[in-house]
Amino acid sequence: MNRLWAPWRETYISKITTKQKSCVFCNILADKNDKENLIFIRQTYAYAVLNLYPYSNGHCLIVPNRHVADISKLSQAEYVQLMDLLRETKDLLQTALGPQGFNVGMNLGRIAGAGIPGHVHLHIVPRWKGDHNFMPVTAATKVISQSLKVIYKKLSDAK
């Protein structure tokens, strides 16, 4: 059996669990400083934000506005808007960055890998052929080819 180890994630997960007293998703939504917080779409029931700890260039999160830990707890309107916003974000990423594919996923609960288990959210990760290589494993380094500010501007301009 082959295993892919991602030891750099432990630092991130440990920092979230030890330092986070309140919900980061609720905090940035309430702050209203979308540019600083990298929120590029804000809707009635959900918003889209760049991930501060991306797996790949353009890694975004689709987050319901209401603090809820499980997708089953979303109202029908919240669920529909979350899915619609996922599609809209995918289209924006396609226009702005031109990826060749996407990973879309959701981690429900700490055991499943949720870094912020109290507030459900979707991940959408743009992918390109050859975008990941040996760097994370051998050098504990991820190669992200553009800054979050550059990607934020591209997504904002693509709307």
Order of alpha helices (4+ residues) and beta strands (2+ residues): alpha-alpha-alpha-beta-beta-beta-alpha-beta-beta-alpha-alpha
